Amino acid sequence: MIADAHLDLLLELAHRELRRGETGTFARHWLPKLRAGGLGLQVCALYADPGTDARAEVLGQIEVFERALAQNPDDVVAVRSRADLDDPRLGLMLALEGCDALGGDPGAL
């Protein structure tokens, strides 16, 4: 299985969909590229730019992650356990980059 352990995909999706109002961005722009790369697992970093409301930024990225999953159920699956890696669809897994979004509370997200 080919895995990419870090991609700022969610940062771009959040910008395009939540700020610019685009729709279907994952399927149109990212899914074809991920398929072409032969990926089996894409780790999607949650990241907040310094000086922003980190929690709001990360929650927005989680929103677009969940939307990409819901809009592309035949193509992608959320990887939440080892067993999910056996699914033939492209696995998408969240990873938190930095801990500002937690605001000192590990259970915040």
N, CA, C and O atoms as CSV, one atom per row, in Angstrom:
chain,resi,resn,atom,element,x,y,z
A,1,MET,N,N,0.845,-1.184,0.000
A,1,MET,CA,C,0.000,0.000,0.000
A,1,MET,C,C,0.883,1.237,0.000
A,1,MET,O,O,1.852,1.328,0.753
A,2,ILE,N,N,0.534,2.177,-0.850
A,2,ILE,CA,C,1.224,3.464,-0.877
A,2,ILE,C,C,0.488,4.413,0.064
A,2,ILE,O,O,-0.728,4.583,-0.024
A,3,ALA,N,N,1.258,5.028,0.969
A,3,ALA,CA,C,0.683,5.970,1.935
A,3,ALA,C,C,1.446,7.283,1.876
A,3,ALA,O,O,2.672,7.301,1.769
A,4,ASP,N,N,0.711,8.369,1.947
A,4,ASP,CA,C,1.293,9.707,2.045
A,4,ASP,C,C,0.979,10.173,3.459
A,4,ASP,O,O,-0.185,10.346,3.820
A,5,ALA,N,N,2.017,10.373,4.252
A,5,ALA,CA,C,1.826,10.646,5.675
A,5,ALA,C,C,1.559,12.108,6.015
A,5,ALA,O,O,1.362,12.434,7.186
A,6,HIS,N,N,1.545,12.994,5.023
A,6,HIS,CA,C,1.253,14.393,5.346
A,6,HIS,C,C,0.869,15.153,4.077
A,6,HIS,O,O,1.610,15.176,3.094
A,7,LEU,N,N,-0.294,15.764,4.125
A,7,LEU,CA,C,-0.752,16.610,3.024
A,7,LEU,C,C,-1.662,17.673,3.619
A,7,LEU,O,O,-2.525,17.359,4.439
A,8,ASP,N,N,-1.482,18.916,3.222
A,8,ASP,CA,C,-2.318,20.012,3.705
A,8,ASP,C,C,-3.594,20.145,2.872
A,8,ASP,O,O,-4.061,21.253,2.608
A,9,LEU,N,N,-4.135,19.039,2.474
A,9,LEU,CA,C,-5.356,18.963,1.687
A,9,LEU,C,C,-6.515,19.682,2.369
A,9,LEU,O,O,-7.254,20.421,1.719
A,10,LEU,N,N,-6.676,19.475,3.660
A,10,LEU,CA,C,-7.819,20.062,4.371
A,10,LEU,C,C,-7.712,21.577,4.487
A,10,LEU,O,O,-8.729,22.271,4.483
A,11,LEU,N,N,-6.514,22.087,4.589
A,11,LEU,CA,C,-6.311,23.534,4.634
A,11,LEU,C,C,-6.813,24.159,3.331
A,11,LEU,O,O,-7.486,25.189,3.345
A,12,GLU,N,N,-6.476,23.520,2.202
A,12,GLU,CA,C,-6.941,24.032,0.913
A,12,GLU,C,C,-8.446,23.846,0.752
A,12,GLU,O,O,-9.137,24.761,0.304
A,13,LEU,N,N,-8.965,22.664,1.115
A,13,LEU,CA,C,-10.406,22.441,0.994
A,13,LEU,C,C,-11.189,23.452,1.822
A,13,LEU,O,O,-12.190,23.993,1.352
A,14,ALA,N,N,-10.749,23.708,3.036
A,14,ALA,CA,C,-11.447,24.665,3.899
A,14,ALA,C,C,-11.417,26.060,3.275
A,14,ALA,O,O,-12.418,26.776,3.301
A,15,HIS,N,N,-10.278,26.441,2.721
A,15,HIS,CA,C,-10.183,27.761,2.087
A,15,HIS,C,C,-11.141,27.867,0.906
A,15,HIS,O,O,-11.884,28.841,0.778
A,16,ARG,N,N,-11.114,26.859,0.050
A,16,ARG,CA,C,-11.933,26.916,-1.165
A,16,ARG,C,C,-13.428,26.789,-0.862
A,16,ARG,O,O,-14.247,27.497,-1.449
A,17,GLU,N,N,-13.776,25.891,0.050
A,17,GLU,CA,C,-15.200,25.636,0.282
A,17,GLU,C,C,-15.820,26.564,1.327
A,17,GLU,O,O,-16.931,27.059,1.138
A,18,LEU,N,N,-15.114,26.797,2.415
A,18,LEU,CA,C,-15.698,27.599,3.493
A,18,LEU,C,C,-15.521,29.096,3.262
A,18,LEU,O,O,-16.356,29.889,3.698
A,19,ARG,N,N,-14.459,29.491,2.592
A,19,ARG,CA,C,-14.220,30.921,2.374
A,19,ARG,C,C,-14.661,31.391,0.989
A,19,ARG,O,O,-15.188,32.493,0.838
A,20,ARG,N,N,-14.441,30.547,-0.017
A,20,ARG,CA,C,-14.753,30.958,-1.386
A,20,ARG,C,C,-16.073,30.384,-1.896
A,20,ARG,O,O,-16.541,30.771,-2.966
A,21,GLY,N,N,-16.677,29.466,-1.143
A,21,GLY,CA,C,-17.974,28.927,-1.517
A,21,GLY,C,C,-17.971,27.880,-2.616
A,21,GLY,O,O,-19.021,27.584,-3.187
A,22,GLU,N,N,-16.799,27.309,-2.926
A,22,GLU,CA,C,-16.748,26.253,-3.940
A,22,GLU,C,C,-17.434,24.996,-3.402
A,22,GLU,O,O,-17.580,24.822,-2.192
A,23,THR,N,N,-17.842,24.144,-4.305
A,23,THR,CA,C,-18.431,22.862,-3.917
A,23,THR,C,C,-17.760,21.745,-4.712
A,23,THR,O,O,-17.258,21.969,-5.814
A,24,GLY,N,N,-17.757,20.544,-4.144
A,24,GLY,CA,C,-17.195,19.385,-4.831
A,24,GLY,C,C,-15.708,19.467,-5.084
A,24,GLY,O,O,-15.195,18.813,-5.992
A,25,THR,N,N,-15.019,20.250,-4.306
A,25,THR,CA,C,-13.593,20.500,-4.524
A,25,THR,C,C,-12.756,19.230,-4.388
A,25,THR,O,O,-11.848,19.001,-5.187
A,26,PHE,N,N,-13.047,18.415,-3.399
A,26,PHE,CA,C,-12.267,17.195,-3.208
A,26,PHE,C,C,-12.376,16.293,-4.432
A,26,PHE,O,O,-11.359,15.848,-4.965
A,27,ALA,N,N,-13.593,16.022,-4.882
A,27,ALA,CA,C,-13.800,15.119,-6.020
A,27,ALA,C,C,-13.214,15.684,-7.310
A,27,ALA,O,O,-12.681,14.938,-8.131
A,28,ARG,N,N,-13.310,16.969,-7.485
A,28,ARG,CA,C,-12.873,17.601,-8.727
A,28,ARG,C,C,-11.359,17.797,-8.795
A,28,ARG,O,O,-10.748,17.561,-9.837
A,29,HIS,N,N,-10.755,18.227,-7.691
A,29,HIS,CA,C,-9.339,18.589,-7.722
A,29,HIS,C,C,-8.404,17.568,-7.092
A,29,HIS,O,O,-7.297,17.360,-7.588
A,30,TRP,N,N,-8.827,16.932,-6.015
A,30,TRP,CA,C,-7.905,16.079,-5.276
A,30,TRP,C,C,-8.045,14.592,-5.570
A,30,TRP,O,O,-7.036,13.902,-5.711
A,31,LEU,N,N,-9.238,14.094,-5.663
A,31,LEU,CA,C,-9.427,12.659,-5.858
A,31,LEU,C,C,-8.700,12.146,-7.105
A,31,LEU,O,O,-8.037,11.111,-7.024
A,32,PRO,N,N,-8.795,12.821,-8.249
A,32,PRO,CA,C,-8.063,12.328,-9.421
A,32,PRO,C,C,-6.540,12.262,-9.197
A,32,PRO,O,O,-5.883,11.340,-9.678
A,33,LYS,N,N,-5.992,13.230,-8.477
A,33,LYS,CA,C,-4.548,13.246,-8.216
A,33,LYS,C,C,-4.149,12.119,-7.270
A,33,LYS,O,O,-3.124,11.468,-7.468
A,34,LEU,N,N,-4.961,11.891,-6.243
A,34,LEU,CA,C,-4.663,10.829,-5.293
A,34,LEU,C,C,-4.756,9.462,-5.974
A,34,LEU,O,O,-3.938,8.578,-5.717
A,35,ARG,N,N,-5.737,9.297,-6.827
A,35,ARG,CA,C,-5.869,8.044,-7.594
A,35,ARG,C,C,-4.668,7.846,-8.513
A,35,ARG,O,O,-4.095,6.758,-8.575
A,36,ALA,N,N,-4.292,8.905,-9.225
A,36,ALA,CA,C,-3.170,8.815,-10.158
A,36,ALA,C,C,-1.879,8.419,-9.444
A,36,ALA,O,O,-1.015,7.763,-10.026
A,37,GLY,N,N,-1.756,8.822,-8.182
A,37,GLY,CA,C,-0.581,8.466,-7.392
A,37,GLY,C,C,-0.638,7.058,-6.838
A,37,GLY,O,O,0.328,6.587,-6.239
A,38,GLY,N,N,-1.762,6.377,-7.031
A,38,GLY,CA,C,-1.894,5.007,-6.549
A,38,GLY,C,C,-1.985,4.891,-5.041
A,38,GLY,O,O,-1.657,3.846,-4.477
A,39,LEU,N,N,-2.423,5.944,-4.387
A,39,LEU,CA,C,-2.463,5.943,-2.924
A,39,LEU,C,C,-3.519,4.994,-2.362
A,39,LEU,O,O,-4.605,4.836,-2.920
A,40,GLY,N,N,-3.165,4.374,-1.246
A,40,GLY,CA,C,-4.114,3.575,-0.498
A,40,GLY,C,C,-4.512,4.291,0.783
A,40,GLY,O,O,-5.585,4.052,1.338
A,41,LEU,N,N,-3.614,5.190,1.254
A,41,LEU,CA,C,-3.859,5.936,2.494
A,41,LEU,C,C,-3.316,7.340,2.350
A,41,LEU,O,O,-2.159,7.543,1.982
A,42,GLN,N,N,-4.169,8.307,2.646
A,42,GLN,CA,C,-3.753,9.708,2.685
A,42,GLN,C,C,-4.000,10.244,4.083
A,42,GLN,O,O,-5.141,10.301,4.541
A,43,VAL,N,N,-2.927,10.638,4.763
A,43,VAL,CA,C,-3.060,11.267,6.070
A,43,VAL,C,C,-3.297,12.752,5.831
A,43,VAL,O,O,-2.516,13.417,5.151
A,44,CYS,N,N,-4.387,13.261,6.400
A,44,CYS,CA,C,-4.809,14.654,6.197
A,44,CYS,C,C,-4.530,15.448,7.463
A,44,CYS,O,O,-5.176,15.251,8.493
A,45,ALA,N,N,-3.567,16.340,7.371
A,45,ALA,CA,C,-3.180,17.133,8.531
A,45,ALA,C,C,-4.215,18.214,8.827
A,45,ALA,O,O,-4.699,18.899,7.926
A,46,LEU,N,N,-4.538,18.347,10.099
A,46,LEU,CA,C,-5.344,19.465,10.597
A,46,LEU,C,C,-4.351,20.516,11.072
A,46,LEU,O,O,-3.518,20.241,11.936
A,47,TYR,N,N,-4.436,21.718,10.511
A,47,TYR,CA,C,-3.457,22.743,10.828
A,47,TYR,C,C,-4.128,24.107,10.894
A,47,TYR,O,O,-4.995,24.426,10.080
A,48,ALA,N,N,-3.723,24.899,11.861
A,48,ALA,CA,C,-4.220,26.277,11.980
A,48,ALA,C,C,-3.047,27.235,11.849
A,48,ALA,O,O,-2.022,27.081,12.514
A,49,ASP,N,N,-3.214,28.223,10.984
A,49,ASP,CA,C,-2.180,29.243,10.826
A,49,ASP,C,C,-2.013,30.012,12.136
A,49,ASP,O,O,-2.994,30.262,12.836
A,50,PRO,N,N,-0.778,30.387,12.470
A,50,PRO,CA,C,-0.550,31.196,13.669
A,50,PRO,C,C,-1.368,32.485,13.612
A,50,PRO,O,O,-1.515,33.097,12.554
A,51,GLY,N,N,-1.889,32.878,14.752
A,51,GLY,CA,C,-2.647,34.115,14.841
A,51,GLY,C,C,-4.114,33.980,14.489
A,51,GLY,O,O,-4.845,34.971,14.480
A,52,THR,N,N,-4.557,32.757,14.196
A,52,THR,CA,C,-5.970,32.531,13.887
A,52,THR,C,C,-6.647,31.879,15.084
A,52,THR,O,O,-5.984,31.499,16.049
A,53,ASP,N,N,-7.952,31.754,15.020
A,53,ASP,CA,C,-8.701,30.999,16.020
A,53,ASP,C,C,-8.489,29.526,15.671
A,53,ASP,O,O,-9.217,28.958,14.857
A,54,ALA,N,N,-7.492,28.924,16.293
A,54,ALA,CA,C,-7.057,27.576,15.931
A,54,ALA,C,C,-8.188,26.553,15.997
A,54,ALA,O,O,-8.328,25.720,15.102
A,55,ARG,N,N,-8.981,26.616,17.040
A,55,ARG,CA,C,-10.067,25.640,17.173
A,55,ARG,C,C,-11.074,25.783,16.027
A,55,ARG,O,O,-11.493,24.781,15.447
A,56,ALA,N,N,-11.461,27.009,15.699
A,56,ALA,CA,C,-12.407,27.231,14.610
A,56,ALA,C,C,-11.822,26.764,13.282
A,56,ALA,O,O,-12.525,26.158,12.474
A,57,GLU,N,N,-10.550,27.040,13.051
A,57,GLU,CA,C,-9.887,26.607,11.816
A,57,GLU,C,C,-9.912,25.083,11.687
A,57,GLU,O,O,-10.265,24.545,10.638
A,58,VAL,N,N,-9.537,24.406,12.753
A,58,VAL,CA,C,-9.470,22.942,12.723
A,58,VAL,C,C,-10.867,22.337,12.615
A,58,VAL,O,O,-11.055,21.351,11.902
A,59,LEU,N,N,-11.839,22.904,13.304
A,59,LEU,CA,C,-13.206,22.389,13.177
A,59,LEU,C,C,-13.728,22.556,11.749
A,59,LEU,O,O,-14.461,21.698,11.259
A,60,GLY,N,N,-13.362,23.637,11.086
A,60,GLY,CA,C,-13.733,23.819,9.688
A,60,GLY,C,C,-13.094,22.763,8.798
A,60,GLY,O,O,-13.721,22.259,7.866
A,61,GLN,N,N,-11.853,22.435,9.089
A,61,GLN,CA,C,-11.167,21.401,8.315
A,61,GLN,C,C,-11.789,20.021,8.560
A,61,GLN,O,O,-11.877,19.207,7.641
A,62,ILE,N,N,-12.212,19.765,9.779
A,62,ILE,CA,C,-12.908,18.513,10.060
A,62,ILE,C,C,-14.229,18.474,9.288
A,62,ILE,O,O,-14.623,17.424,8.781
A,63,GLU,N,N,-14.899,19.599,9.202
A,63,GLU,CA,C,-16.155,19.691,8.448
A,63,GLU,C,C,-15.950,19.315,6.980
A,63,GLU,O,O,-16.731,18.540,6.428
A,64,VAL,N,N,-14.910,19.855,6.345
A,64,VAL,CA,C,-14.694,19.541,4.930
A,64,VAL,C,C,-14.194,18.110,4.751
A,64,VAL,O,O,-14.457,17.498,3.716
A,65,PHE,N,N,-13.482,17.569,5.728
A,65,PHE,CA,C,-13.070,16.163,5.711
A,65,PHE,C,C,-14.306,15.273,5.702
A,65,PHE,O,O,-14.428,14.369,4.875
A,66,GLU,N,N,-15.220,15.539,6.630
A,66,GLU,CA,C,-16.449,14.742,6.712
A,66,GLU,C,C,-17.294,14.901,5.449
A,66,GLU,O,O,-17.925,13.941,5.005
A,67,ARG,N,N,-17.313,16.086,4.873
A,67,ARG,CA,C,-18.055,16.322,3.640
A,67,ARG,C,C,-17.453,15.524,2.483
A,67,ARG,O,O,-18.184,14.931,1.690
A,68,ALA,N,N,-16.128,15.510,2.387
A,68,ALA,CA,C,-15.468,14.736,1.326
A,68,ALA,C,C,-15.820,13.258,1.445
A,68,ALA,O,O,-16.050,12.589,0.438
A,69,LEU,N,N,-15.862,12.751,2.664
A,69,LEU,CA,C,-16.242,11.353,2.881
A,69,LEU,C,C,-17.692,11.113,2.470
A,69,LEU,O,O,-17.994,10.144,1.774
A,70,ALA,N,N,-18.575,11.991,2.901
A,70,ALA,CA,C,-20.010,11.822,2.627
A,70,ALA,C,C,-20.329,11.945,1.137
A,70,ALA,O,O,-21.218,11.259,0.634
A,71,GLN,N,N,-19.609,12.814,0.431
A,71,GLN,CA,C,-19.897,13.041,-0.982
A,71,GLN,C,C,-19.230,12.027,-1.916
A,71,GLN,O,O,-19.543,11.971,-3.105
A,72,ASN,N,N,-18.306,11.225,-1.367
A,72,ASN,CA,C,-17.551,10.276,-2.189
A,72,ASN,C,C,-17.493,8.890,-1.562
A,72,ASN,O,O,-16.412,8.307,-1.473
A,73,PRO,N,N,-18.625,8.346,-1.124
A,73,PRO,CA,C,-18.605,7.084,-0.378
A,73,PRO,C,C,-18.104,5.881,-1.178
A,73,PRO,O,O,-17.639,4.909,-0.583
A,74,ASP,N,N,-18.184,5.919,-2.486
A,74,ASP,CA,C,-17.692,4.805,-3.295
A,74,ASP,C,C,-16.185,4.853,-3.485
A,74,ASP,O,O,-15.575,3.867,-3.899
A,75,ASP,N,N,-15.581,6.001,-3.182
A,75,ASP,CA,C,-14.155,6.192,-3.454
A,75,ASP,C,C,-13.267,6.276,-2.222
A,75,ASP,O,O,-12.098,5.895,-2.277
A,76,VAL,N,N,-13.810,6.775,-1.100
A,76,VAL,CA,C,-12.973,6.998,0.084
A,76,VAL,C,C,-13.634,6.460,1.348
A,76,VAL,O,O,-14.855,6.325,1.430
A,77,VAL,N,N,-12.787,6.158,2.326
A,77,VAL,CA,C,-13.248,5.678,3.625
A,77,VAL,C,C,-12.413,6.369,4.702
A,77,VAL,O,O,-11.220,6.604,4.514
A,78,ALA,N,N,-13.042,6.689,5.819
A,78,ALA,CA,C,-12.308,7.250,6.955
A,78,ALA,C,C,-11.546,6.118,7.641
A,78,ALA,O,O,-12.114,5.068,7.943
A,79,VAL,N,N,-10.282,6.338,7.879
A,79,VAL,CA,C,-9.464,5.349,8.585
A,79,VAL,C,C,-9.448,5.745,10.056
A,79,VAL,O,O,-8.841,6.741,10.449
A,80,ARG,N,N,-10.127,4.942,10.845
A,80,ARG,CA,C,-10.215,5.198,12.288
A,80,ARG,C,C,-9.665,4.024,13.102
A,80,ARG,O,O,-9.505,4.122,14.318
A,81,SER,N,N,-9.375,2.904,12.408
A,81,SER,CA,C,-8.803,1.729,13.072
A,81,SER,C,C,-7.963,0.956,12.060
A,81,SER,O,O,-8.034,1.222,10.861
A,82,ARG,N,N,-7.193,0.030,12.525
A,82,ARG,CA,C,-6.353,-0.809,11.665
A,82,ARG,C,C,-7.208,-1.533,10.626
A,82,ARG,O,O,-6.803,-1.656,9.470
A,83,ALA,N,N,-8.363,-2.001,11.021
A,83,ALA,CA,C,-9.237,-2.754,10.116
A,83,ALA,C,C,-9.653,-1.919,8.897
A,83,ALA,O,O,-9.877,-2.472,7.820
A,84,ASP,N,N,-9.757,-0.605,9.056
A,84,ASP,CA,C,-10.157,0.261,7.943
A,84,ASP,C,C,-9.131,0.265,6.814
A,84,ASP,O,O,-9.461,0.604,5.677
A,85,LEU,N,N,-7.897,-0.109,7.118
A,85,LEU,CA,C,-6.859,-0.135,6.095
A,85,LEU,C,C,-7.058,-1.280,5.108
A,85,LEU,O,O,-6.463,-1.275,4.030
A,86,ASP,N,N,-7.882,-2.253,5.459
A,86,ASP,CA,C,-8.161,-3.378,4.567
A,86,ASP,C,C,-9.227,-3.044,3.532
A,86,ASP,O,O,-9.442,-3.818,2.600
A,87,ASP,N,N,-9.883,-1.928,3.677
A,87,ASP,CA,C,-10.910,-1.503,2.734
A,87,ASP,C,C,-10.238,-1.150,1.408
A,87,ASP,O,O,-9.196,-0.494,1.410
A,88,PRO,N,N,-10.808,-1.569,0.276
A,88,PRO,CA,C,-10.169,-1.274,-1.015
A,88,PRO,C,C,-10.246,0.200,-1.447
A,88,PRO,O,O,-9.522,0.618,-2.351
A,89,ARG,N,N,-11.112,0.978,-0.809
A,89,ARG,CA,C,-11.211,2.402,-1.151
A,89,ARG,C,C,-10.003,3.161,-0.600
A,89,ARG,O,O,-9.285,2.665,0.267
A,90,LEU,N,N,-9.797,4.348,-1.108
A,90,LEU,CA,C,-8.738,5.213,-0.602
A,90,LEU,C,C,-9.056,5.586,0.840
A,90,LEU,O,O,-10.137,6.100,1.127
A,91,GLY,N,N,-8.125,5.330,1.739
A,91,GLY,CA,C,-8.306,5.677,3.140
A,91,GLY,C,C,-7.859,7.101,3.412
A,91,GLY,O,O,-6.783,7.519,2.984
A,92,LEU,N,N,-8.690,7.839,4.126
A,92,LEU,CA,C,-8.355,9.191,4.567
A,92,LEU,C,C,-8.289,9.179,6.082
A,92,LEU,O,O,-9.231,8.740,6.742
A,93,MET,N,N,-7.195,9.655,6.633
A,93,MET,CA,C,-7.008,9.638,8.080
A,93,MET,C,C,-6.620,11.032,8.567
A,93,MET,O,O,-5.768,11.693,7.972
A,94,LEU,N,N,-7.246,11.463,9.640
A,94,LEU,CA,C,-6.929,12.758,10.238
A,94,LEU,C,C,-5.684,12.672,11.110
A,94,LEU,O,O,-5.423,11.655,11.753
A,95,ALA,N,N,-4.931,13.747,11.116
A,95,ALA,CA,C,-3.781,13.892,12.010
A,95,ALA,C,C,-3.734,15.350,12.443
A,95,ALA,O,O,-3.940,16.250,11.629
A,96,LEU,N,N,-3.467,15.583,13.705
A,96,LEU,CA,C,-3.408,16.948,14.227
A,96,LEU,C,C,-1.963,17.439,14.223
A,96,LEU,O,O,-1.087,16.818,14.824
A,97,GLU,N,N,-1.721,18.557,13.541
A,97,GLU,CA,C,-0.400,19.169,13.496
A,97,GLU,C,C,-0.378,20.313,14.501
A,97,GLU,O,O,-1.036,21.335,14.305
A,98,GLY,N,N,0.372,20.138,15.563
A,98,GLY,CA,C,0.381,21.122,16.636
A,98,GLY,C,C,-0.832,20.899,17.530
A,98,GLY,O,O,-1.728,20.126,17.190
A,99,CYS,N,N,-0.856,21.570,18.661
A,99,CYS,CA,C,-1.973,21.334,19.583
A,99,CYS,C,C,-2.672,22.621,20.011
A,99,CYS,O,O,-3.396,22.623,21.007
A,100,ASP,N,N,-2.471,23.701,19.288
A,100,ASP,CA,C,-3.143,24.963,19.616
A,100,ASP,C,C,-4.660,24.821,19.606
A,100,ASP,O,O,-5.351,25.434,20.420
A,101,ALA,N,N,-5.175,24.012,18.683
A,101,ALA,CA,C,-6.628,23.864,18.554
A,101,ALA,C,C,-7.245,23.202,19.770
A,101,ALA,O,O,-8.450,23.325,19.990
A,102,LEU,N,N,-6.451,22.508,20.559
A,102,LEU,CA,C,-6.967,21.849,21.758
A,102,LEU,C,C,-7.189,22.825,22.897
A,102,LEU,O,O,-7.977,22.552,23.802
A,103,GLY,N,N,-6.516,23.944,22.865
A,103,GLY,CA,C,-6.666,24.941,23.908
A,103,GLY,C,C,-6.411,24.387,25.303
A,103,GLY,O,O,-7.047,24.812,26.268
A,104,GLY,N,N,-5.486,23.443,25.413
A,104,GLY,CA,C,-5.163,22.836,26.706
A,104,GLY,C,C,-6.070,21.709,27.119
A,104,GLY,O,O,-5.870,21.125,28.183
A,105,ASP,N,N,-7.079,21.375,26.302
A,105,ASP,CA,C,-8.022,20.304,26.612
A,105,ASP,C,C,-7.887,19.181,25.595
A,105,ASP,O,O,-8.394,19.309,24.481
A,106,PRO,N,N,-7.213,18.073,25.943
A,106,PRO,CA,C,-6.994,16.976,25.002
A,106,PRO,C,C,-8.288,16.390,24.412
A,106,PRO,O,O,-8.244,15.792,23.336
A,107,GLY,N,N,-9.396,16.542,25.065
A,107,GLY,CA,C,-10.652,16.010,24.563
A,107,GLY,C,C,-11.458,17.012,23.759
A,107,GLY,O,O,-12.609,16.741,23.417
A,108,ALA,N,N,-10.883,18.160,23.453
A,108,ALA,CA,C,-11.639,19.268,22.843
A,108,ALA,C,C,-12.222,18.939,21.476
A,108,ALA,O,O,-13.322,19.391,21.159
A,109,LEU,N,N,-11.530,18.179,20.676
A,109,LEU,CA,C,-12.014,17.919,19.321
A,109,LEU,C,C,-12.650,16.566,19.226
A,109,LEU,O,O,-13.115,16.177,18.155
